[in-house]
Amino acid sequence: QLQVVESGGGLVQPGGSLRLSCSASGFTLQNYAIGWFRQAPGKEREGVSCISSVAPSTYYVDSVKGRFTVSRDNAKNTVYLQMNDLKPEDTALYYCAAAPETYEARQRSVGEITSIQAMCVSRHFGAWGQGTQVTVSS
């Protein structure tokens, strides 16, 4: 069973940067769509960024566009979320989640998903990490 592990969270001042990593053992993350989600206290979990497994496409929620970048390093079997110009409202527990490319391809073929944006919701991802805390505070 696929297990993903997040790392890289921490405490950073406003305007600072962090890079989160999502890794897995025994599975090739290149064959999975990867989503980064976050949940702040008292708020619902939201999809921050997703990267497709079947197309060269990415999605970012409006609040992080231009500041966050998701990328794959297939040689290291890792997906990164580079977070720049962090703001206090970015404070949350960040999760990495994975969905197999067969699932994404099937959802696309039947029209359930028409873009990586449409896939970037919790219910499409079955393998979740434990989360890494990001705190932005002066």
N, C-alpha and C positions, 0 to 999 in steps of 0.2 A: 504494500500500500504506500502510495506516495506521501511523503512527509516533507514539508518545506520549513525552512528555518530562516527567520529574519534576524538581522543584526545591524548595528550602526546607529541606533538611537542614542539620545543623550540630552543634556542640557546645553542650550545655546542662546546667545543674546540675539535680540531682534536684529535682522540684517545679516545674520550669520548663515552658515551652510552646514549641511549634513549629507552624507551619502548612505542610504539604506541598501542593504544587500539581501537578496533572497536566494537561498541555495537549497539543493536537495542531494540526497545520496541514493545511488542506484537507479536514478531516473534522469533522462535527458530533458532539461527544461526547455530546450529548443522545440520540443514536440508538444509544448503546453502553452496555452494562452495564460498570461500572468496578469493578475490584478493587484494593485495596491489600494487598500482600503484604510480608512481611519475612523476611530470612534472617540469622541470627546465625552467627558462626564455629562450625563443628562441629555445627550444627543444621539440620534440614530447613526448607525454606521453608513458611511458614504464612500462611493467609489472615487478615488483620487486620480488614478491613472491606470490604464490597461494597455497591454501590448498583445497584438494578435499572434496566433501560431500559424495562421494560414495565409496571411497577407502582411505586407510591410506597412502596417498601420498602427497608430497609437491614438490614445484618447486622454484628455486631461479635463478635469472639472474646471469650470471657468475661474474659480478662485485661485487656481495654481498655475494657470496658463502663463507662459513666459518666465516662470520661476522654477518649475520642476521639469525634469527630463527623465524619462524611463528608457532604459537600454538593456541590451543583452550582451553578455560576453560568453559566447558559446564555448570557447576554449576553457573557461573557468566554470562552466555550467552554472552561471550566476546571472541574475537580473538585478539591475540597480535602479534606485530612484534617487537621482541627484536633486537635492532641494537647496535652492539658493534664495537669498533675500527672505529668510524666514520671518514670519510674523507671529505674534502671540496667539492669534486665532488658528495657527497651524498646530498648536499643542493638542496632542491626542495620542492614543495607542494606535500604532500603524501595523497593519497586517499585510502579509503577502498571501496570495491564494492562487491556485492553479486549476486549470481545466484542460483536459486532453484535446489535442487538435481534432481528433475524431468527433468529439462532442461539438466543437465550434463549427466544424465543416458540416455536420448534420443539421445543426440549428440554422446555418446559413442556407443550406439546400432546401429546407422546408419553409424558409421565409420567416422563421422565428427571430432570427438576428439578421439585420441588414448592414450592420456596421459594428466596429469594435466599441463604439459608444453604447450601442444597445446591449452589448454583452457585459458591460462594466457595472453589473449589479450583483449583489451577493449570491443570489439563487443560482447563478450559472457556474459557480465555482465550488468544487467539492473538497478540495484539499487546502487546509488552512494552517498557518503557523500560529505560534502562541502570541505573537505581537512583540513590538519593540516600542518603548515609550519615547516620544519626542516632546520635549518641553522647551518652549521659547519664552524666555523671561530675562529681564534685566535685573 
